Amino acid sequence: KKLLFVILIFLFQISSQVKSDMTKRKIFTELFNGCVKEGDPNMTLGVQFEYCACIMSNMSTGLTYDELMVFVEGREEAKINRKIGKFTKKCIEKVYQ
């Protein structure tokens, strides 16, 4: 659960730095790079890359463009937070199975 919290925090920090006028590809590239850069000391580099790719994949298919923009702008919305939480849980389980 601590890992989940840390990961959500750095995703929100990275997302607030991404400009809203960027394309979806650029947004996800920035989010992925931020995810890998911030990292988690408890993850190996390979696990970290797999986790970040999993999160980006889930976000790209599970969020609408409008939801992505809300997330990137750092605005809180319960529905989006629930989705991100589900993606995070799913990806943590995937990389540690």
DODRENGU-928991 format. One record per residue (C-alpha): x, y, z; residue number from 0. Coordinates in steps of 0.001 Angstrom, whole numbers, padded with zeros to 6 digits, always signed. Each point is the difference from the previous one (the first is absolute). Layout:
// residues N
<gulum><u>X</u><v>Y</v><w>Z</w><k>NUM</k></gulum>
...
END
This chain:
// residues 97
<gulum><u>+000000</u><v>+000000</v><w>+000000</w><k>0</k></gulum>
<gulum><u>+002923</u><v>+002340</v><w>+000665</w><k>1</k></gulum>
<gulum><u>+001286</u><v>-000743</v><w>-003506</w><k>2</k></gulum>
<gulum><u>-003415</u><v>+000841</v><w>-001458</w><k>3</k></gulum>
<gulum><u>-000040</u><v>+003323</v><w>+001828</w><k>4</k></gulum>
<gulum><u>+003543</u><v>+000902</v><w>-001102</w><k>5</k></gulum>
<gulum><u>-000771</u><v>-000873</v><w>-003604</w><k>6</k></gulum>
<gulum><u>-003218</u><v>+002001</v><w>-000043</w><k>7</k></gulum>
<gulum><u>+001780</u><v>+003004</v><w>+001519</w><k>8</k></gulum>
<gulum><u>+002752</u><v>+000073</v><w>-002595</w><k>9</k></gulum>
<gulum><u>-002496</u><v>-000549</v><w>-002830</w><k>10</k></gulum>
<gulum><u>-001944</u><v>+003034</v><w>+001193</w><k>11</k></gulum>
<gulum><u>+003224</u><v>+002033</v><w>+000316</w><k>12</k></gulum>
<gulum><u>+001136</u><v>-000956</v><w>-003488</w><k>13</k></gulum>
<gulum><u>-003441</u><v>+000538</v><w>-001472</w><k>14</k></gulum>
<gulum><u>-000158</u><v>+003558</v><w>+001293</w><k>15</k></gulum>
<gulum><u>+003129</u><v>+000828</v><w>-001992</w><k>16</k></gulum>
<gulum><u>-001429</u><v>-001154</v><w>-003336</w><k>17</k></gulum>
<gulum><u>-001547</u><v>+002722</v><w>-002140</w><k>18</k></gulum>
<gulum><u>-003629</u><v>-000528</v><w>-000953</w><k>19</k></gulum>
<gulum><u>+000523</u><v>+000945</v><w>-003652</w><k>20</k></gulum>
<gulum><u>+002171</u><v>-003048</v><w>-000697</w><k>21</k></gulum>
<gulum><u>-001088</u><v>-002982</v><w>-002050</w><k>22</k></gulum>
<gulum><u>-001013</u><v>-003211</v><w>+001762</w><k>23</k></gulum>
<gulum><u>+003220</u><v>-001678</v><w>-001189</w><k>24</k></gulum>
<gulum><u>+002122</u><v>+002786</v><w>+001468</w><k>25</k></gulum>
<gulum><u>-001985</u><v>-000024</v><w>+003233</w><k>26</k></gulum>
<gulum><u>+000426</u><v>-003746</v><w>+000479</w><k>27</k></gulum>
<gulum><u>+003677</u><v>+000210</v><w>-000936</w><k>28</k></gulum>
<gulum><u>+000527</u><v>+002694</v><w>+002650</w><k>29</k></gulum>
<gulum><u>-001986</u><v>-001960</v><w>+002591</w><k>30</k></gulum>
<gulum><u>+001965</u><v>-003173</v><w>-000773</w><k>31</k></gulum>
<gulum><u>+003327</u><v>+001816</v><w>+000195</w><k>32</k></gulum>
<gulum><u>-001018</u><v>+001576</v><w>+003303</w><k>33</k></gulum>
<gulum><u>-001133</u><v>-003350</v><w>+001360</w><k>34</k></gulum>
<gulum><u>+003342</u><v>-001606</v><w>-000853</w><k>35</k></gulum>
<gulum><u>+002061</u><v>+003001</v><w>+001113</w><k>36</k></gulum>
<gulum><u>-001657</u><v>+000313</v><w>+003413</w><k>37</k></gulum>
<gulum><u>-000089</u><v>-003725</v><w>+000497</w><k>38</k></gulum>
<gulum><u>-000272</u><v>-001961</v><w>+003183</w><k>39</k></gulum>
<gulum><u>+003112</u><v>-001219</v><w>+001824</w><k>40</k></gulum>
<gulum><u>-001810</u><v>-003260</v><w>+000756</w><k>41</k></gulum>
<gulum><u>-000319</u><v>-000838</v><w>-003713</w><k>42</k></gulum>
<gulum><u>+002715</u><v>-001280</v><w>-002287</w><k>43</k></gulum>
<gulum><u>+000413</u><v>+001983</v><w>-003201</w><k>44</k></gulum>
<gulum><u>-001654</u><v>-002754</v><w>-002041</w><k>45</k></gulum>
<gulum><u>-003008</u><v>-000148</v><w>+002330</w><k>46</k></gulum>
<gulum><u>-000219</u><v>+003783</v><w>-000039</w><k>47</k></gulum>
<gulum><u>-000099</u><v>+000109</v><w>-003814</w><k>48</k></gulum>
<gulum><u>-002604</u><v>-002765</v><w>-000089</w><k>49</k></gulum>
<gulum><u>-002117</u><v>+001755</v><w>+002640</w><k>50</k></gulum>
<gulum><u>+000180</u><v>+003389</v><w>-001727</w><k>51</k></gulum>
<gulum><u>-000862</u><v>-001538</v><w>-003368</w><k>52</k></gulum>
<gulum><u>-002951</u><v>-001792</v><w>+001583</w><k>53</k></gulum>
<gulum><u>-001305</u><v>+003211</v><w>+001580</w><k>54</k></gulum>
<gulum><u>+000328</u><v>+001945</v><w>-003259</w><k>55</k></gulum>
<gulum><u>-001693</u><v>-002780</v><w>-001952</w><k>56</k></gulum>
<gulum><u>-002914</u><v>-000099</v><w>+002436</w><k>57</k></gulum>
<gulum><u>-000296</u><v>+003779</v><w>+000058</w><k>58</k></gulum>
<gulum><u>+000083</u><v>+000231</v><w>-003801</w><k>59</k></gulum>
<gulum><u>-002872</u><v>-002455</v><w>-000371</w><k>60</k></gulum>
<gulum><u>-001878</u><v>+000685</v><w>+003238</w><k>61</k></gulum>
<gulum><u>-000197</u><v>+003795</v><w>+000070</w><k>62</k></gulum>
<gulum><u>-001781</u><v>+002256</v><w>-002443</w><k>63</k></gulum>
<gulum><u>+001905</u><v>+002962</v><w>-001404</w><k>64</k></gulum>
<gulum><u>-001949</u><v>+002327</v><w>+002318</w><k>65</k></gulum>
<gulum><u>+000838</u><v>-002159</v><w>+003030</w><k>66</k></gulum>
<gulum><u>+003645</u><v>-000010</v><w>-001044</w><k>67</k></gulum>
<gulum><u>-000032</u><v>+003803</v><w>-000197</w><k>68</k></gulum>
<gulum><u>-001551</u><v>+000248</v><w>+003478</w><k>69</k></gulum>
<gulum><u>+002722</u><v>-002335</v><w>+001329</w><k>70</k></gulum>
<gulum><u>+002816</u><v>+001846</v><w>-001788</w><k>71</k></gulum>
<gulum><u>-001213</u><v>+003346</v><w>+001299</w><k>72</k></gulum>
<gulum><u>+000141</u><v>-001409</v><w>+003526</w><k>73</k></gulum>
<gulum><u>-003685</u><v>+000524</v><w>+000716</w><k>74</k></gulum>
<gulum><u>-001534</u><v>-002469</v><w>+002422</w><k>75</k></gulum>
<gulum><u>-002909</u><v>-002094</v><w>-001168</w><k>76</k></gulum>
<gulum><u>-001179</u><v>-003056</v><w>+001917</w><k>77</k></gulum>
<gulum><u>-000920</u><v>-002022</v><w>-003104</w><k>78</k></gulum>
<gulum><u>+003449</u><v>+000479</v><w>-001541</w><k>79</k></gulum>
<gulum><u>+001755</u><v>-000679</v><w>+003313</w><k>80</k></gulum>
<gulum><u>-001927</u><v>-003280</v><w>+000305</w><k>81</k></gulum>
<gulum><u>+001039</u><v>-000991</v><w>-003526</w><k>82</k></gulum>
<gulum><u>+003656</u><v>+000853</v><w>+000659</w><k>83</k></gulum>
<gulum><u>-000165</u><v>-001962</v><w>+003259</w><k>84</k></gulum>
<gulum><u>-001342</u><v>-003053</v><w>-001869</w><k>85</k></gulum>
<gulum><u>+002720</u><v>+000324</v><w>-002649</w><k>86</k></gulum>
<gulum><u>+002660</u><v>+000284</v><w>+002694</w><k>87</k></gulum>
<gulum><u>-001252</u><v>-003047</v><w>+001889</w><k>88</k></gulum>
<gulum><u>-000262</u><v>-002034</v><w>-003198</w><k>89</k></gulum>
<gulum><u>+003517</u><v>+000922</v><w>-001095</w><k>90</k></gulum>
<gulum><u>+001598</u><v>-000615</v><w>+003404</w><k>91</k></gulum>
<gulum><u>-001601</u><v>-003448</v><w>+000050</w><k>92</k></gulum>
<gulum><u>+001208</u><v>-000621</v><w>-003568</w><k>93</k></gulum>
<gulum><u>+003635</u><v>+000876</v><w>+000612</w><k>94</k></gulum>
<gulum><u>+000187</u><v>-001859</v><w>+003327</w><k>95</k></gulum>
<gulum><u>-001875</u><v>-003173</v><w>-000995</w><k>96</k></gulum>
END
